Amino acid sequence: MKEALVQWTLLNNANYLSECLQFPFSKKVGQEITTEFGRIDFILENSRQQHLIVELETLLNTQNKLNYCFNQVLNYSNVRFTDDTKYCILYADETPKANKSRIENFGKKMIS
């Protein structure tokens, strides 16, 4: 599965993407944004001017891919376009169940 094609498809199906992310966004702020902390896949904004920085991964099926993804999100936590910025990992449903649990645990640590 090509990540660029998945990203294009999701960004062109706003209702579906909003549902997947549980983030009803009003606009795309940007995509493929290069920062000193890495290339951000895309950033969305909702009606309350909250931003969501999205790390898109098609399949997280190895520890190396998980580590890379987690490091990307940790690096992105240094990037803020607004004071109310959140971060997420959007990944394929085919990702192994054990890795889904690791992603969920990582997300809980990021929130606390």
N, C-alpha and C positions, 0 to 999 in steps of 0.2 A: 504494500500500500504506500503510495507516494504522499509524503506529508504535505507538499505544496498543493496537490489536488484536493486533499482532505480539507486543508485550510481554506482554499478558494470556495469549495462547496459549502462549508459551514458559514463562512462570512456572507455568502449569497443566500442563505436561508436563516435569516435573523430570528424568526420565531422558534425554529428548531434549536438553534444555538442557545438562545435565551433559556429554553427549557432544559437543555443539557447542563448548562452552567448554573441554573437556578439564579440567574442574574438578568433581570429584564432591562436590557440596555437600549439606549436611545440612539447611540451612534458609535461608530468605530473611530477611535482617536488616531490609530495608526497601525501599521503592520510592518514586519521586517525592519524594526528600528534597531540600529546598531548603537550600542552604548559602550562605555568603557567596561561594563560588567557583562557584556555578551549581547547577542542578537535576540531581541524580544520578538516573539512570533506575532502577537497582536495585543492591542489595548482597547478595551471597551469602556464606555461611560454610560451611566444610567441617568435618569431625570434629576437625581439629587447631586449630580456632579461627582459621584463616586467612580473611581477607576478600578478596573480589573485587568491586571497584567496576566496574560495567559501563556503558559508554556504548553505547546501542543506536541504530543508524542503519539505516533501511530500504534506502537506496540512496545510495551515495557516488559520484555520477557527474559532479560538477563540482569544480573546484579550490576554489571558495568553500565548498562543503560539507565538503571535506577539511580546509581550514584551520579551519573552525568546530569540527569534530570533534576535531582535534589540539589546538586551544586548550582545549577542554573538558577533555580528558584531562590536559593539562598543569596546568590549574587544579585538577583533582581530586587531583593528586599532593600538594596541600596538606592534603587531608582524610584523616584516619586514625581509624578506630574501634578498631583494634588495632595493635600494633607490626608485625604481619605482614599488610600490606595490599598487594594487587596490583591492577592496573588493566588493563582490556581494552576493545577496541572490537569490538562484535558487529554485523556488517553483512550485507546481503543478498548472496547468491551472484551475483546479476545485476550487481553492481558491476563496472565494467570492469577488465580484467586489469591495465592499467597502474596504476590506482588501488589495486588489491590489493597490488601491489608497493610502492607508496608507504606504504601502511598497515603492511606487514610491516617496511619499513625504519624507520619511525617507532617501531614496537614494539621493535626491536633497540636503537635509541638510548635509549629509555626504560629498558631493562633495564641498559644499561651506565652 
